């Protein structure tokens, strides 16, 4: 009986352990010397987790075909909800000026962008799986680009840079998994590289030569090649203008990423305090709930964006390694699931979810050590947040189903 | 789509490598932060959460020679505040202003203290009253950043009576903080500002302790028990002085409220300062924790200048008290013997060139020996003695009798006396202009007038040499090894003859006869310091018992007109010290 319900023990165990670890850290995050609203949040986080597990169970009871059938409506629904945020969206927490929340009155319902992270994966998988071959030219990519591009534009208008980065990660990851060749991916990503490198004329020039060489070697359609080069020139020129368009807090976050000590009291404060928390944790940590940086409120957003700093401070390098190893194990497992999936849609969905979480972990954890700019991106299974927890377990449910329907199921071992 | 199993496993393999690379990068970064740089971040985290609260050390207690307390510490309260920046400090002060009744000046002073040492709690009130403290304690929760501390507060039980030598304490000033001498000091700290408190600041200071408060990100203390053990403050060891507090109080009483001047009483054998007082005085207790503005203004505008120490800072022409220096210089130069008379006998004045130099007694003294000249303080005799010595030798003699240097008393305020330098000619040329002075200066100098102003303490020091055998004792308030230096060499016969002459002053017919003490032979010399346009100052410097002196007293009575009233003060002090009743009522005599 249990065997039928639980089709993939390693997946379930990895996700459950991460959730338990996460809830424990949310509990600890609330243990401050001056109690705040965070103190009781672990309870709702537990509720959300249980709700997530139930949803996951529900999904496992359906079928991949049903999910595939639901893909388009779900995708459209999430686009509509995202669109709504631009009209009636609310801000929250550190990102009070953005509009990523849907709310009725003062009661926040959730962040549609969290759901969109899943539906975009589903929709992209559907579009890519419907092709007979992998896209070979940029023109072949207009459909997938549109699938990701529409929600991406809305999210960037909210604006929510972090979620935007996740979408780009999903896009490239799934294109790679569908068989798009490396050079094409590079060409596709080149305008973004130009955007970054344009701040240094020399580097940008060098990048341009590489690009020209790549174009000559890969030989895309002539129109494509021209469009691509123009896009690179355009982003290179536009970047400084775009910089001006960024909100001051976004500019500051990027500046602080480059040099946190430039503004230690204001924007750099989060990163510095996070590093101090993690560094002072040492090998074994200061003990569960005993982190002084957290207790004394030096650590900002300790239950959401910076929850991994609490991990670092309280359970030390050992705890950090355990958490990251659990993530690695989960991701390996999902890679295996997508490898063994029955059909290309399932395989792409699995890999897309894995990419999405991997980007989250990389950016969120990297941010706590200033390896990544602060983008307000949550850590799967750890960060407090209802929508995200539901979305994560929804993903687990989908993966369970895919795994259950996959080939060589009986051979799968932990 | 290319979902051939080979393609898939190749991509899966690459994906796993990418995952591992990401994993290794992150774990490596954490290893670098948590293991390799652990100590650095531990320090930063401790700095974050631990706020050191300085615990002031009690200053050393100052005792008199009999173990009576001159300066001690009482429990007081200070109010400090911690802030993260100037704006939050100003906001907190604004909220406290009404409760603490802060003036604008006090707010600005607090801001200055903060700017200098932002990590220390900023002192708002160094000495808060118990009323203020109780109000603050009631509202403690409203002011989490407030640090109310019980701090030792300097207290002088004898207040005005001891201010002249003990000085006072006060908050360190901006300019003091800038000087290298006060390198180790922080704004808001109390330091010695004058007298012994300043002179012995290093010994009296003690070592500040530290209490560690755990604070949250907003700087609010969070727990009662210290997260790290306190460093207890170390009180300084006591300071033992030569002061005889009983004598000091007596001297203060003699001056009373009306008289003004300075007095120094020394033990001639050790230089120990038995009493030192400048009248009028001030209340050093009012300086502790910030002097009230109106009191300070009153002290500054008082015509009697209570902030000028008349015993060590005030410089007055020594008048006839200097005649002993002339006499000793004459004897050591071999130009006069103890029984020698001068060619011109005193008829009330002396004609020198075109000028007539008066004796203080118009009636004249007739022909006197050196003994008689000292006893009667005859100016005419000393004019001639001065001329016989010559200006150069008279100045050289004065310098060797340390008339041109500080007595060396352990008080930071002491001024150097004014006296001609050894290069006499250029000194007078500089002072009066070349050709605008004559040898008549010799006559002025020989009777203690002219270019000669002495402090009371320095005259007392000179008389310790007369009282003993030519050894001048350096006045010392704090107990230590006596420093005695021979300043002249006379035969023992000459030494005792000089003492006898000084004793003659207080005998019948002498200028201070009225100040005689029954049962003990008092020796001394009166003097009058000319005071342009105002009543002259009166001097008396003397010692007793004349044959084996135990105490030297120098008194300067401002506007005392002549030395007899000063002598009266000195003789009462001496009598009190020797536990003898002085002779009654004063007679009109001169100096």
Boltz contact constraints between the chains, C-beta under 6 A:
constraints:
  - contact:
      token1: [A, 33]
      token2: [B, 216]
      max_distance: 6.0
  - contact:
      token1: [A, 33]
      token2: [B, 222]
      max_distance: 6.0
  - contact:
      token1: [A, 34]
      token2: [B, 216]
      max_distance: 6.0
  - contact:
      token1: [A, 131]
      token2: [B, 1]
      max_distance: 6.0
  - contact:
      token1: [A, 134]
      token2: [B, 1]
      max_distance: 6.0
  - contact:
      token1: [A, 134]
      token2: [B, 2]
      max_distance: 6.0
  - contact:
      token1: [A, 178]
      token2: [B, 1]
      max_distance: 6.0
  - contact:
      token1: [A, 179]
      token2: [B, 2]
      max_distance: 6.0
  - contact:
      token1: [A, 276]
      token2: [B, 41]
      max_distance: 6.0
  - contact:
      token1: [A, 276]
      token2: [B, 44]
      max_distance: 6.0
  - contact:
      token1: [A, 276]
      token2: [B, 45]
      max_distance: 6.0
  - contact:
      token1: [A, 278]
      token2: [B, 33]
      max_distance: 6.0
  - contact:
      token1: [A, 279]
      token2: [B, 33]
      max_distance: 6.0
  - contact:
      token1: [A, 279]
      token2: [B, 34]
      max_distance: 6.0
  - contact:
      token1: [A, 279]
      token2: [B, 37]
      max_distance: 6.0
  - contact:
      token1: [A, 279]
      token2: [B, 41]
      max_distance: 6.0
  - contact:
      token1: [A, 280]
      token2: [B, 41]
      max_distance: 6.0
  - contact:
      token1: [A, 280]
      token2: [B, 42]
      max_distance: 6.0
  - contact:
      token1: [A, 280]
      token2: [B, 45]
      max_distance: 6.0
  - contact:
      token1: [A, 281]
      token2: [B, 34]
      max_distance: 6.0
  - contact:
      token1: [A, 282]
      token2: [B, 34]
      max_distance: 6.0
  - contact:
      token1: [A, 282]
      token2: [B, 38]
      max_distance: 6.0
  - contact:
      token1: [A, 283]
      token2: [B, 35]
      max_distance: 6.0
  - contact:
      token1: [A, 292]
      token2: [B, 49]
      max_distance: 6.0
  - contact:
      token1: [A, 293]
      token2: [B, 45]
      max_distance: 6.0
  - contact:
      token1: [A, 296]
      token2: [B, 49]
      max_distance: 6.0
  - contact:
      token1: [A, 296]
      token2: [B, 216]
      max_distance: 6.0
  - contact:
      token1: [A, 296]
      token2: [B, 217]
      max_distance: 6.0
  - contact:
      token1: [A, 297]
      token2: [B, 216]
      max_distance: 6.0
  - contact:
      token1: [A, 297]
      token2: [B, 217]
      max_distance: 6.0
  - contact:
      token1: [A, 298]
      token2: [B, 48]
      max_distance: 6.0
  - contact:
      token1: [A, 298]
      token2: [B, 217]
      max_distance: 6.0
  - contact:
      token1: [A, 317]
      token2: [B, 30]
      max_distance: 6.0
  - contact:
      token1: [A, 317]
      token2: [B, 34]
      max_distance: 6.0
  - contact:
      token1: [A, 317]
      token2: [B, 35]
      max_distance: 6.0
  - contact:
      token1: [A, 320]
      token2: [B, 30]
      max_distance: 6.0
  - contact:
      token1: [A, 321]
      token2: [B, 27]
      max_distance: 6.0
  - contact:
      token1: [A, 324]
      token2: [B, 23]
      max_distance: 6.0
  - contact:
      token1: [A, 324]
      token2: [B, 26]
      max_distance: 6.0
  - contact:
      token1: [A, 324]
      token2: [B, 27]
      max_distance: 6.0
  - contact:
      token1: [A, 328]
      token2: [B, 23]
      max_distance: 6.0
  - contact:
      token1: [A, 331]
      token2: [B, 19]
      max_distance: 6.0
  - contact:
      token1: [A, 335]
      token2: [B, 12]
      max_distance: 6.0
  - contact:
      token1: [A, 335]
      token2: [B, 15]
      max_distance: 6.0
  - contact:
      token1: [A, 335]
      token2: [B, 16]
      max_distance: 6.0
  - contact:
      token1: [A, 339]
      token2: [B, 8]
      max_distance: 6.0
  - contact:
      token1: [A, 339]
      token2: [B, 12]
      max_distance: 6.0
  - contact:
      token1: [A, 344]
      token2: [B, 1]
      max_distance: 6.0
  - contact:
      token1: [A, 344]
      token2: [B, 3]
      max_distance: 6.0
  - contact:
      token1: [A, 362]
      token2: [B, 22]
      max_distance: 6.0
  - contact:
      token1: [A, 365]
      token2: [B, 26]
      max_distance: 6.0
  - contact:
      token1: [A, 369]
      token2: [B, 29]
      max_distance: 6.0
  - contact:
      token1: [A, 369]
      token2: [B, 33]
      max_distance: 6.0
  - contact:
      token1: [A, 371]
      token2: [B, 29]
      max_distance: 6.0
